[in-house]
């Protein structure tokens, strides 16, 4: 098998694993706060066992560590709102809302990365508006709050995705991810007592939830990240983005197969999804000539590879 073909298949497999994150978020019975806290804690703990992470921490300037720590707070807020949207609605709604990231990115990335605003990207933001309206009209009224929270999650995706892009070349990906998720864990620990809850803010998971959390942390986070690092040696950034844009598609198909969510949603929802995904897939074509090499992604972007270059 040719290296490029193998790399593409590896990335498709990784995107499929990322698609399972929404499904696992629905199946895990823990509240969103505890779910995200345990996921971040498990991944951070695993990364701290890697000698390269400690070497990277020692070599990194303090100012840069603080910058990545700030991004980690945004990552934790993204995951918190992402899984809250799934709990308030369902996995299909959560995955669809994340696909709105490019609309926010069109405005946020030029500001953060200090590049000139591209009017072509405004078309993406305009194109998703009717799609969002159709999605909102295609879900039961009780799920509308989930859509609102999901849109906020997409905003956080654009924010931390743009910041990571600006700083991506300044640190080892595993080290950066450890800082971001470790800081996110600490932030949620401090935030927990401030959020209304019954019992412990971070309860011990049941055996059922523990198995799913381990699958989420290692099978859908660490494993695909490692595979992507190798695959990126053989594919362009354009190809990487086109494949990762399939993540919400995989998530929605898996939600239909595994959770039967099509019974909760009508045809307008899926028409809206097509409109939104059409805009998402148009995004990399707008800049195809500008993208010749790919950068390693960070684990914190596990639900947002479609909007991080």
Secondary structure, DSSP 8 states (H G I E B T S, - for coil): --HHHHHHHHHHHHHHHHHHHHHHHHH--S-HHHHHHHHHHHHHHHHTT-HHHHHHHHHS-HHHHHHHHHHHHHHHHHHHHHHHHHHHS-HHHHHHHHTTHHHHHHHHHHHHHT----HHHHHHHHHHHHHHHHHHHTB-GGGHHHHHHHHHHHHHHHHHHHHHHHHGGGS-HHHHHHHHHHHHHHHHHHHHTTS--SS-TT----HHHHHHHHIIIIIIIIHHHHHHHHHTTTS-HHHHHHHHTTHHHHHHHHIIIII-GGGTB-HHHHHHHHHHHHHHHHHHHHTGGG--S-----GGGTT-GGG--
